[in-house]
C-alpha cells in the first residue's frame, strides 16, 4: 500500500512538470533571446557629442577629440564595428579623417569605444587662406573678411601640435572650420621661415631704405639688421633701391633662417623713371614721399617703392605704394566719391568724375591700373604690374591702426638675452623696450643655439605701458644646429646684431619710427594683403605672458596633460552630468 502511494506521488509530480513545460516554452525562449541581445553591444551607445578631431592614430585605432562646449580633450577607440560616414552618409575609413574636422560621434562611456562617427552636416570650412585676423582681443576673428567668434575652446594646431592664436603669423596659411558663427578649429597648412641680410651695407652704400621683394608674396622696406618672416617656399628675390638692383633665387624653409649674401650686390648710380599721373578728378593733388607732384606731365622719380597719396575735396583719400621700375610709365587713378561730402560739392564731383572716367577708360590698358581703384593697394609703373599682387610692408600708416602712443613704451622682459625684432626691425636684446605703437604687430625672438620663434601681438591705444614676457626659447638639437639655409652663402646674421644693445629703441632705426620697420598692416598693402593686413586675436589673451593658456592650448610643449574622461568631456553634448 505504501509503495502504491509513493508511486502515485511520483507520477503526479512528473505530470505537473510536463504540464509546466508545455505551458511556458515561449517565455523561456524569450528570456533566452533577451539574454543574447544584452550580450551584443553592436549599435549601442550612451553618449553623443559634436567634437573636433585632434588626432587620428590608425595603428592604435584611437582618435582624440576636442569637445567644443567644454574645451576638454578625450580619446576613444574604434574597430571594424565602429561605423564611420562622410557628410553624404557614405562609409569611410578612419584614415580619411583630418585634423580639425568637426564630427558627430556616439560611443559607450564605459568602454570609450566609438559606435558611430559622421562628419557634421552643419560644419563649414575655409581652406588654405592667408587672409586672416586672429589677434583682435575682443573674442572675434576675421577670416576672408568674415567676422566670426573664437575663444580658448577652439582647437589650434601648428605642425600637429597645439598652438596659440598668437603663434600664427600673417604669412601662415590656415584651414578654418566651424559651425554657425563659431570657429571650432584652426590648422596651419603652410608655415613660415625667416629672411635676413648678411649686411645692410655694400660698398660703403647703405641698403637701409631700399626694398626687398620675395616673388609675389612679400615687399619689405629694409631696416637696420632686419629679419622678416615669409611663407615657406621658393622665391625670386630682388633688392631694389639705393643704387641696388639685385636678383637671386632663394628658398625659405619652415622655421629656418635664410641669410641673403649681400656681398654679391653691385651698387650703381640710382636710376630714375618718368611717371605721368592721370587722376580723376583732375583737381586732385598727388604726393610722393610727402612731395607734391604735378599731374598730366612726366615727373622724374627714382626706381624703387614710394609712398603715394592722392587727395581731392569730395573724394576719399587714397594712400598707396608706387613702384617705379621702367623709364616711362603712366599711372591712372580714379578716386572714389565720399558719400559724406556736401551735396553741392558732390554734384560737382560727379560731373568731373564722369568726364575724367571716359578719358581714363580709353588709355587704361594695365591690369594694375584697374586695381588702383581699390584702397590699400599698390600701384606699379612696371608694364608687368608685378606690384598689384604683392604684400607691401612698412611700419607707417595714416589709417589710425598704427599710432605712436607718445610717452608710453612696450617692455620686453623675457626670455633674457634673446634678440627682438619688431615688425622686422631689430630692437635689441631682452630686456629692452620700444615706443608704444598701437595695432597688430609681429615679434621675432632669436638667440644663438635656440629655435627662432615669432608671435603676433595686438597693442591697444591706452595711455599705459605694456610689459611682455614670452615663453623660453627651445634649444636646437645638435643635428639641427646647421640646418638654416642661406641664399648664395653660409653667412650668419648673428654677427650683424649689436649684442650689447639694450637701450631705448624708439629711435629712427627701430620700430618706434614710422619709416624703418616692416609691419604688414599699414594702408599700403596690396590687393590680396588681407592675408596679412588683418591679423588679430580671437581669444583676447596676449602672447606676452608665458604662463597664459590661450586658444586651443593643451600645454606649451604640445603634449596633453592628464587626459579627460570621455564621458565627462562629452557630458554636455550627451545630456549627462
C-alpha positions as CSV (number, residue, x, y, z in Angstrom):
1,X,0.0,0.0,0.0
2,X,2.8,2.4,0.9
3,X,4.6,1.6,-2.3
4,X,1.5,2.3,-4.3
5,X,1.0,5.8,-2.7
6,X,4.7,6.6,-3.3
7,X,4.3,5.6,-7.0
8,X,1.3,7.8,-7.3
9,X,3.1,10.9,-5.9
10,X,6.0,10.3,-8.3
11,X,3.7,10.1,-11.3
12,X,1.7,13.1,-10.2
13,X,4.9,15.2,-9.9
14,X,6.1,14.1,-13.3
15,X,2.9,15.1,-14.9
16,X,2.9,18.5,-13.2
17,X,6.4,19.2,-14.6
18,X,5.3,18.2,-18.1
19,X,2.3,20.5,-17.9
20,X,4.5,23.4,-16.8
21,X,6.9,22.8,-19.7
22,X,4.1,22.7,-22.1
23,X,2.6,25.9,-20.9
24,X,5.8,28.1,-20.6
25,X,8.0,27.4,-23.6
26,X,7.5,30.9,-25.3
27,X,8.5,32.8,-22.2
28,X,11.6,30.6,-21.6
29,X,12.7,31.1,-25.2
30,X,12.0,34.9,-25.0
31,X,14.2,35.2,-21.9
32,X,16.9,33.3,-23.7
33,X,16.7,35.6,-26.7
34,X,16.7,38.6,-24.5
35,X,19.9,37.5,-22.8
36,X,21.5,37.2,-26.2
37,X,20.6,40.8,-27.2
38,X,22.0,42.2,-23.9
39,X,25.3,40.4,-24.6
40,X,25.7,42.1,-28.0
41,X,26.7,45.8,-27.9
42,X,26.6,46.4,-31.6
43,X,25.0,49.7,-32.4
44,X,24.5,50.6,-28.7
45,X,25.7,53.9,-27.2
46,X,25.0,56.0,-24.1
47,X,26.9,59.2,-25.0
48,X,26.8,61.6,-28.0
49,X,29.0,64.6,-28.9
50,X,29.8,67.1,-31.7
51,X,33.5,67.4,-31.5
52,X,36.7,68.4,-33.3
53,X,39.3,65.8,-34.4
54,X,42.6,66.4,-32.6
55,X,44.5,63.4,-33.8
56,X,43.8,60.1,-35.6
57,X,46.1,57.1,-34.8
58,X,45.3,54.3,-37.2
59,X,47.9,52.0,-35.7
60,X,46.5,52.1,-32.2
61,X,42.9,52.6,-33.6
62,X,42.4,55.6,-31.4
63,X,41.0,59.1,-32.1
64,X,41.5,62.1,-29.9
65,X,38.6,64.7,-29.8
66,X,38.1,68.2,-28.6
67,X,34.7,68.9,-27.1
68,X,33.9,72.5,-28.1
69,X,31.4,73.1,-25.4
70,X,33.8,72.3,-22.6
71,X,37.1,72.7,-24.3
72,X,38.2,69.3,-23.0
73,X,40.1,66.7,-24.9
74,X,39.4,62.9,-24.7
75,X,40.3,59.7,-26.5
76,X,38.1,57.0,-27.9
77,X,38.9,53.7,-29.6
78,X,37.4,52.1,-32.7
79,X,37.4,48.9,-34.6
80,X,35.6,47.3,-37.5
81,X,32.3,47.5,-35.6
82,X,32.6,51.3,-35.5
83,X,30.6,52.8,-38.3
84,X,32.1,56.0,-39.9
85,X,30.4,58.1,-42.6
86,X,31.1,61.3,-44.7
87,X,28.6,64.2,-44.9
88,X,26.7,62.3,-47.6
89,X,26.3,59.2,-45.4
90,X,28.8,57.1,-47.4
91,X,31.0,54.7,-45.3
92,X,34.7,55.9,-44.9
93,X,37.8,54.7,-43.3
94,X,39.3,56.4,-40.2
95,X,42.4,57.1,-42.3
96,X,40.4,59.6,-44.3
97,X,39.6,61.8,-41.3
98,X,41.6,65.0,-41.0
99,X,42.8,67.1,-38.0
100,X,40.4,69.9,-37.3
101,X,37.3,68.2,-38.9
102,X,34.0,68.5,-37.0
103,X,32.2,65.2,-36.4
104,X,29.1,63.9,-34.7
105,X,30.2,60.9,-32.6
106,X,28.3,58.4,-30.5
107,X,30.1,56.0,-28.1
108,X,29.9,53.9,-24.9
109,X,31.1,55.7,-21.9
110,X,32.1,52.6,-20.0
111,X,34.4,51.2,-22.8
112,X,35.3,54.5,-24.5
113,X,34.5,52.8,-27.8
114,X,33.1,54.6,-30.9
115,X,29.7,53.3,-32.1
116,X,29.2,55.8,-34.9
117,X,31.1,58.8,-36.3
118,X,29.8,61.1,-39.0
119,X,31.2,64.3,-40.5
120,X,29.0,67.1,-39.4
121,X,26.5,68.4,-41.9
122,X,26.3,71.7,-40.2
123,X,30.1,72.4,-40.3
124,X,31.7,74.8,-42.8
125,X,35.3,75.1,-44.0
126,X,37.5,77.9,-45.2
127,X,40.6,76.1,-46.7
128,X,44.2,77.4,-47.1
129,X,44.0,81.1,-46.7
130,X,46.3,83.8,-45.5
131,X,43.5,86.4,-45.3
132,X,43.1,86.1,-41.5
133,X,43.0,88.2,-38.4
134,X,43.4,86.1,-35.3
135,X,44.6,88.6,-32.7
136,X,41.8,91.1,-32.1
137,X,41.5,90.8,-28.3
138,X,37.7,91.1,-28.5
139,X,36.6,87.4,-28.9
140,X,36.3,87.7,-32.7
141,X,38.4,86.8,-35.7
142,X,38.3,87.8,-39.3
143,X,38.7,85.1,-41.9
144,X,38.4,86.3,-45.6
145,X,36.5,89.4,-44.5
146,X,34.0,87.3,-42.4
147,X,33.7,88.3,-38.7
148,X,33.5,85.1,-36.6
149,X,33.6,84.2,-32.9
150,X,36.5,82.3,-31.4
151,X,37.7,81.7,-27.9
152,X,40.1,79.4,-25.9
153,X,37.8,76.3,-26.6
154,X,38.8,76.3,-30.2
155,X,41.4,73.8,-31.3
156,X,44.5,75.5,-32.8
157,X,47.2,73.3,-34.4
158,X,50.6,74.1,-35.9
159,X,52.8,71.3,-37.1
160,X,50.5,68.7,-35.5
161,X,50.9,70.3,-32.1
162,X,48.6,72.6,-30.0
163,X,49.3,76.2,-30.5
164,X,48.1,79.7,-29.7
165,X,46.4,82.1,-32.0
166,X,49.4,84.4,-31.4
167,X,51.7,81.7,-32.8
168,X,50.1,82.1,-36.3
169,X,51.7,84.8,-38.4
170,X,50.1,86.7,-41.2
171,X,52.4,84.8,-43.6
172,X,50.9,81.4,-42.5
173,X,48.2,79.6,-44.5
174,X,45.4,78.2,-42.3
175,X,42.4,76.0,-42.7
176,X,39.4,77.1,-40.5
177,X,36.3,75.1,-39.6
178,X,33.3,75.9,-37.5
179,X,29.5,75.8,-37.1
180,X,27.4,78.9,-37.4
181,X,29.4,81.9,-36.3
182,X,31.7,79.9,-34.0
183,X,35.2,78.8,-35.0
184,X,35.9,75.2,-33.8
185,X,39.4,74.7,-35.3
186,X,42.3,76.4,-36.9
187,X,45.0,74.3,-38.5
188,X,48.2,75.7,-40.1
189,X,48.6,74.3,-43.6
190,X,51.5,76.4,-44.7
191,X,54.1,77.8,-42.3
192,X,56.8,80.5,-42.4
193,X,60.6,81.0,-42.3
194,X,62.8,84.0,-41.9
195,X,64.9,86.2,-44.2
196,X,67.8,88.4,-43.2
197,X,70.7,90.1,-44.9
198,X,74.4,89.3,-44.2
199,X,75.0,93.0,-44.2
200,X,72.9,96.1,-44.8
201,X,75.9,98.0,-46.2
202,X,77.5,97.3,-49.6
203,X,80.5,99.2,-51.0
204,X,80.0,101.9,-48.3
205,X,76.5,102.3,-49.5
206,X,73.6,101.6,-47.0
207,X,70.8,99.4,-48.2
208,X,68.5,100.8,-45.4
209,X,65.5,102.4,-47.1
210,X,65.8,100.2,-50.2
211,X,63.2,97.4,-50.8
212,X,63.4,93.7,-50.8
213,X,60.9,91.6,-52.7
214,X,60.2,87.9,-52.4
215,X,58.3,86.9,-55.6
216,X,54.6,87.9,-55.4
217,X,54.5,87.3,-51.6
218,X,56.4,90.0,-49.7
219,X,57.7,93.5,-50.3
220,X,59.6,95.0,-47.4
221,X,61.4,98.2,-46.8
222,X,64.9,97.4,-45.5
223,X,65.7,98.5,-42.0
224,X,69.0,98.1,-40.0
225,X,69.8,94.5,-39.0
226,X,66.3,93.4,-40.2
227,X,64.7,90.0,-40.0
228,X,61.3,89.3,-41.6
229,X,59.0,86.4,-41.9
230,X,57.9,84.9,-45.2
231,X,55.8,82.0,-46.3
232,X,57.8,78.8,-46.9
233,X,58.7,78.2,-50.5
234,X,61.0,79.1,-53.4
235,X,61.2,82.7,-54.4
236,X,62.8,85.1,-56.9
237,X,64.4,87.6,-54.6
238,X,65.0,91.2,-55.6
239,X,66.6,94.1,-53.8
240,X,65.8,97.4,-55.4
241,X,66.8,101.0,-54.4
242,X,69.8,103.0,-53.2
243,X,71.6,102.0,-56.4
244,X,71.0,98.3,-56.0
245,X,69.1,96.1,-58.4
246,X,69.9,92.6,-57.3
247,X,68.1,89.4,-58.1
248,X,68.6,85.9,-56.8
249,X,66.8,82.6,-56.3
250,X,66.1,81.7,-52.6
251,X,64.4,79.0,-50.6
252,X,62.6,79.8,-47.4
253,X,62.2,76.7,-45.2
254,X,59.8,76.4,-42.4
255,X,61.1,77.8,-39.1
256,X,64.6,78.3,-40.7
257,X,66.5,81.5,-41.4
258,X,67.6,82.3,-44.9
259,X,70.6,84.7,-45.0
260,X,71.0,86.7,-48.2
261,X,74.6,87.3,-49.1
262,X,74.7,91.0,-49.9
263,X,78.4,90.9,-51.0
264,X,77.1,89.8,-54.4
265,X,75.2,93.1,-54.8
266,X,76.6,95.7,-57.2
267,X,75.9,99.3,-56.4
268,X,75.3,101.7,-59.4
269,X,74.1,105.2,-59.8
270,X,70.4,105.2,-58.9
271,X,68.1,105.1,-61.9
272,X,65.1,107.3,-62.4
273,X,62.0,106.9,-64.4
274,X,59.4,109.4,-65.8
275,X,56.0,108.9,-64.3
276,X,52.9,110.7,-65.5
277,X,49.9,110.8,-63.2
278,X,46.4,111.0,-64.7
279,X,43.9,111.4,-61.8
280,X,40.1,111.6,-61.7
281,X,39.1,114.2,-60.8
282,X,41.7,116.4,-62.3
283,X,41.5,118.7,-59.3
284,X,43.2,116.0,-57.1
285,X,46.6,116.6,-55.5
286,X,49.3,113.9,-55.7
287,X,52.1,113.4,-53.1
288,X,55.0,111.0,-53.5
289,X,57.0,110.5,-50.3
290,X,55.4,113.7,-49.0
291,X,56.5,115.8,-52.0
292,X,53.7,117.3,-54.2
293,X,53.8,116.2,-57.8
294,X,52.4,117.7,-60.9
295,X,49.7,115.8,-62.8
296,X,49.4,115.3,-66.5
297,X,53.1,115.9,-67.2
298,X,56.1,113.4,-66.7
299,X,57.8,113.6,-63.3
300,X,61.2,112.1,-62.6
301,X,61.1,109.6,-59.7
302,X,63.9,107.2,-58.5
303,X,63.5,103.5,-59.1
304,X,62.0,101.6,-56.2
305,X,59.0,101.9,-53.9
306,X,57.5,105.2,-52.8
307,X,54.6,106.3,-50.6
308,X,51.8,107.7,-52.8
309,X,48.9,109.8,-51.5
310,X,46.1,111.2,-53.6
311,X,43.7,113.9,-52.2
312,X,40.7,115.6,-53.6
313,X,37.8,117.5,-52.0
314,X,34.6,115.4,-52.0
315,X,36.5,112.2,-52.6
316,X,38.1,109.5,-50.4
317,X,41.8,109.9,-49.9
318,X,43.9,107.0,-51.2
319,X,47.2,106.0,-49.7
320,X,49.1,103.5,-51.8
321,X,52.6,102.4,-52.7
322,X,54.1,103.3,-56.0
323,X,56.7,101.1,-57.7
324,X,58.9,102.7,-60.3
325,X,60.8,100.2,-62.5
326,X,60.6,101.4,-66.1
327,X,61.9,104.5,-67.9
328,X,58.4,105.8,-68.8
329,X,55.1,105.0,-67.3
330,X,51.6,106.4,-66.8
331,X,49.6,105.9,-63.6
332,X,45.8,106.4,-63.8
333,X,43.7,106.6,-60.6
334,X,40.0,107.2,-60.2
335,X,39.1,108.4,-56.7
336,X,36.0,107.1,-55.0
337,X,33.4,109.6,-54.1
338,X,32.9,110.4,-50.5
339,X,29.2,109.9,-49.7
340,X,29.5,112.1,-46.6
341,X,30.6,115.2,-48.6
342,X,28.3,118.1,-49.0
343,X,25.5,117.8,-51.7
344,X,26.8,120.8,-53.7
345,X,30.4,119.6,-53.9
346,X,29.1,116.1,-54.5
347,X,27.1,117.2,-57.6
348,X,30.2,119.0,-59.0
349,X,32.4,116.0,-58.3
350,X,30.0,113.6,-60.1
351,X,30.3,115.7,-63.3
352,X,34.1,115.8,-63.0
353,X,34.3,112.0,-62.3
354,X,32.1,111.1,-65.3
355,X,34.2,113.3,-67.7
356,X,37.5,112.0,-66.4
357,X,36.4,108.4,-66.3
358,X,35.7,108.4,-70.1
359,X,39.2,109.7,-70.8
360,X,40.8,107.3,-68.4
361,X,39.0,104.2,-69.9
362,X,40.4,104.9,-73.3
363,X,44.0,105.0,-72.2
364,X,43.9,102.4,-69.4
365,X,45.5,99.2,-70.7
366,X,47.1,97.9,-67.5
367,X,45.5,95.5,-65.0
368,X,47.4,97.2,-62.2
369,X,45.7,100.5,-63.1
370,X,42.3,98.9,-62.7
371,X,43.3,97.6,-59.3
372,X,44.2,101.1,-58.3
373,X,40.5,101.8,-57.5
374,X,40.8,99.6,-54.5
375,X,42.0,101.1,-51.3
376,X,45.0,99.5,-49.6
377,X,46.6,98.5,-53.0
378,X,50.0,99.2,-54.6
379,X,50.4,100.8,-58.0
380,X,53.3,99.7,-60.2
381,X,54.7,101.7,-63.0
382,X,56.2,98.5,-64.4
383,X,54.4,97.3,-67.5
384,X,54.3,93.9,-66.0
385,X,52.5,95.4,-63.0
386,X,54.0,92.9,-60.6
387,X,53.2,95.2,-57.6
388,X,49.5,94.8,-57.9
389,X,49.5,91.4,-56.2
390,X,52.2,91.8,-53.6
391,X,52.1,92.4,-49.9
392,X,53.8,95.6,-49.0
393,X,55.3,96.1,-45.6
394,X,56.4,99.3,-43.8
395,X,55.7,100.5,-40.3
396,X,53.9,103.6,-41.3
397,X,50.2,104.2,-41.6
398,X,47.8,107.0,-41.9
399,X,44.7,105.0,-41.2
400,X,45.0,105.2,-37.4
401,X,45.7,101.5,-36.9
402,X,49.4,102.1,-36.1
403,X,49.6,105.1,-33.8
404,X,52.5,106.0,-31.6
405,X,51.3,106.5,-28.0
406,X,53.6,109.3,-27.0
407,X,55.2,109.0,-23.6
408,X,54.5,105.2,-23.2
409,X,56.5,102.1,-24.0
410,X,56.4,98.4,-24.7
411,X,58.8,96.5,-22.5
412,X,60.2,93.1,-23.4
413,X,61.3,91.3,-20.2
414,X,61.7,87.6,-21.2
415,X,63.4,85.5,-22.5
416,X,66.5,87.1,-21.2
417,X,69.3,87.6,-23.8
418,X,67.1,87.0,-26.9
419,X,67.3,89.4,-29.8
420,X,64.0,91.1,-30.5
421,X,62.7,92.1,-34.0
422,X,59.6,94.2,-34.1
423,X,57.8,94.1,-37.4
424,X,61.1,93.0,-39.0
425,X,63.3,95.8,-37.4
426,X,66.0,94.9,-34.9
427,X,65.2,96.4,-31.5
428,X,67.9,95.0,-29.2
429,X,68.4,92.2,-26.7
430,X,66.0,91.4,-23.9
431,X,65.4,93.3,-21.6
432,X,64.7,96.2,-23.9
433,X,61.8,98.5,-24.8
434,X,60.4,100.5,-27.7
435,X,57.8,103.3,-28.1
436,X,54.3,102.1,-27.8
437,X,52.6,101.7,-31.2
438,X,49.0,100.6,-31.4
439,X,47.8,97.9,-33.8
440,X,48.7,94.4,-34.7
441,X,52.5,93.6,-34.9
442,X,54.9,90.8,-35.4
443,X,57.6,90.0,-32.8
444,X,60.5,87.7,-33.7
445,X,62.8,86.3,-30.9
446,X,66.2,85.0,-31.9
447,X,69.1,83.5,-29.8
448,X,72.1,81.6,-30.8
449,X,71.7,77.9,-30.1
450,X,67.9,78.2,-29.9
451,X,65.0,77.9,-32.3
452,X,63.8,81.3,-33.6
453,X,60.2,82.0,-32.5
454,X,57.7,84.6,-33.7
455,X,54.4,85.9,-32.3
456,X,51.6,88.1,-33.5
457,X,50.5,90.6,-30.8
458,X,47.8,93.3,-30.6
459,X,48.7,96.6,-28.9
460,X,45.9,98.8,-27.5
461,X,45.7,102.6,-27.7
462,X,45.5,103.1,-23.9
463,X,47.9,105.6,-22.4
464,X,49.8,103.0,-20.3
465,X,52.9,100.9,-20.6
466,X,52.9,97.3,-21.6
467,X,55.2,94.5,-20.5
468,X,55.7,91.3,-22.4
469,X,57.2,88.0,-21.0
470,X,57.4,85.4,-23.8
471,X,58.0,81.7,-23.2
472,X,61.6,80.4,-23.0
473,X,63.1,79.5,-26.4
474,X,63.7,75.9,-27.2
475,X,67.2,74.7,-27.6
476,X,68.3,73.5,-31.1
477,X,69.3,69.9,-31.3
478,X,72.9,69.3,-32.4
479,X,71.9,67.7,-35.7
480,X,69.7,70.7,-36.5
481,X,72.1,73.5,-35.5
482,X,73.4,73.9,-39.0
483,X,70.1,73.4,-40.8
484,X,69.5,77.1,-41.5
485,X,69.6,77.9,-45.2
486,X,71.3,80.8,-46.9
487,X,70.9,82.5,-50.3
488,X,74.2,82.3,-52.1
489,X,76.3,82.0,-48.9
490,X,76.7,80.4,-45.4
491,X,76.9,83.8,-43.7
492,X,75.0,84.0,-40.4
493,X,73.1,87.1,-39.4
494,X,74.2,86.6,-35.8
495,X,77.2,88.9,-36.3
496,X,75.0,91.7,-37.6
497,X,73.3,92.4,-34.3
498,X,74.6,94.5,-31.5
499,X,74.9,92.1,-28.7
500,X,75.1,94.8,-26.2
501,X,72.2,96.8,-27.4
502,X,69.6,97.1,-24.6
503,X,68.8,100.8,-24.8
504,X,65.6,102.6,-25.8
505,X,64.8,101.6,-29.4
506,X,62.5,104.4,-30.1
507,X,65.0,106.0,-32.4
508,X,64.7,106.1,-36.2
509,X,66.4,102.7,-36.5
510,X,63.8,100.9,-34.5
511,X,60.1,100.2,-34.7
512,X,59.3,103.4,-32.9
513,X,60.0,105.1,-36.2
514,X,57.2,105.1,-38.7
515,X,59.5,104.7,-41.6
516,X,62.0,101.9,-40.9
517,X,60.0,99.0,-39.7
518,X,58.1,96.4,-41.7
519,X,54.7,96.0,-40.2
520,X,52.4,94.2,-42.6
521,X,49.2,96.0,-41.8
522,X,49.5,99.5,-43.0
523,X,47.4,101.2,-45.6
524,X,49.8,100.5,-48.5
525,X,49.2,96.8,-48.6
526,X,48.5,95.1,-52.0
527,X,45.1,94.0,-53.1
528,X,45.4,90.5,-51.6
529,X,47.1,91.7,-48.5
530,X,44.1,90.7,-46.5
531,X,46.3,87.7,-45.9
532,X,48.4,89.8,-43.7
533,X,46.8,93.1,-43.0
534,X,44.1,91.9,-40.8
535,X,45.8,89.5,-38.4
536,X,44.4,89.7,-34.8
537,X,43.4,87.8,-31.7
538,X,40.5,85.5,-31.2
539,X,40.9,84.8,-27.6
540,X,41.5,88.2,-26.1
541,X,44.7,86.8,-24.5
542,X,48.1,88.2,-25.1
543,X,51.2,86.3,-26.2
544,X,53.1,88.4,-23.8
545,X,52.6,86.1,-20.8
546,X,54.4,82.8,-20.9
547,X,52.1,81.5,-18.3
548,X,48.9,82.2,-20.3
549,X,47.0,79.4,-21.9
550,X,45.2,80.7,-24.9
551,X,43.1,79.4,-27.7
552,X,43.4,75.7,-28.2
553,X,46.3,75.3,-25.8
554,X,46.9,71.9,-24.3
555,X,50.2,72.9,-22.9
556,X,53.1,74.8,-24.4
557,X,55.1,71.6,-25.1
558,X,52.3,70.3,-27.4
559,X,51.6,67.2,-25.3
560,X,48.4,66.9,-23.4
561,X,48.4,66.7,-19.7
562,X,46.1,64.3,-17.9
563,X,43.6,63.0,-20.4
564,X,40.0,63.8,-19.6
565,X,37.5,61.1,-19.2
566,X,35.4,60.6,-22.4
567,X,32.2,60.6,-20.5
568,X,33.0,63.8,-18.7
569,X,34.2,65.6,-21.8
570,X,31.0,64.8,-23.7
571,X,28.6,65.1,-20.8
572,X,27.2,68.4,-22.0
573,X,26.5,67.1,-25.5
574,X,25.1,63.8,-24.3
575,X,22.9,65.4,-21.6
576,X,24.7,63.6,-18.8
577,X,26.1,65.1,-15.7
